[in-house]
Amino acid sequence: MAKVVVLSPLPEEAVKAMLSGMIEQVDVDVEVYAGDPGPGLEEAVRGADVIIGDFTFRLPIDERVAEAARGCKLIQQPSIGYQHIDLEATRQAGIPVANVGAANAIGVAEQAIMFMLCLLKKALYFHNKTARGEWGQQDVFTLGMFELHGKTVGIVGMGNIGREVAVRLRPFGCRIVYHDLVRLPEEREREMGVEFLELEELLRASDIVTLHVPLTPQTRHLIDAQKLGLMKPEAYLLNLARGEVVDEEALVRALEEGRLAGAGIDVFTREPVDPENPLLRSDKVILSPHVAGGTNESRVRMLQVTIENVMRVLSGEKPRFVVNGVE
């Protein structure tokens, strides 16, 4: 009998219902771990054939947990992010780690476009003022209200999400520039209507910068005080990647000192967000609680990818979307 251990906070009956098709095909024992990190978690994963990770990131898979799970055929993370999993430790233990690929790319890309339009058109300001019964029509002359058409949008990270953002920007008539560690082939750039720039050049040129990179040691505080200083004072920064990609303190200072026009933030260094975080009090920022990829449609896709990958492994096939290089 195959042992599947689920670390995401879901009722056991709900998990079994979601995996019912798999259970009918393969003799599977499903166990949901609802405890805390530490020895209990290590014991729970011992002998597991497959581990479905924690989408809240509360239960880290560190060196001890990876060693306890040695022999496991797959750690399937039911999300895009996997920063709570020690990839080197899982490599040493010989356990493949997979995420859900591009399952949430459309949802995140659409939210990026929404942030751009809301910031440019001062949507929250005008909504709040109108809802109070105040007629702010003349405020457009003092605040400014802008079109996305003709703006230069810089995409940092041209992976699945970055490409979906680029596709959605083209009808708006933007100049689309991008930076990525791996440059696209020139033919692909022409097809997508994008230009490659080095990061500092992109920051100087862009009216809007949108971040779509994974959190790694190299991308932690990728956008720091020095990088923010390169941006135009009338530019906007969007972070729909991971909170730690941006130095939040430096971002707050740039906004308060008028060195940046505004920001769209879906992710924070500390989550749930600290109620005292100055970003929550800024009228230059539009915020959401790390939900950009959480559309109904993307959650269905993430669940489908998770179950399909688990089925592949239990059927003797190789998993898809492996992120730690273990075959």
Beta strands, then each sheet from edge to edge (+ up, - down):
strand 1: 2-6
strand 2: 28-32
strand 3: 50-52
strand 4: 74-76
strand 5: 97-98
strand 6: 152-156
strand 7: 175-179
strand 8: 194-196
strand 9: 208-211
strand 10: 236-239
strand 11: 262-265
strand 12: 285-287
sheet 1: 2+ 1+ 3+ 4+ 5+
sheet 2: 8+ 7+ 6+ 9+ 10+ 11+ 12+
end
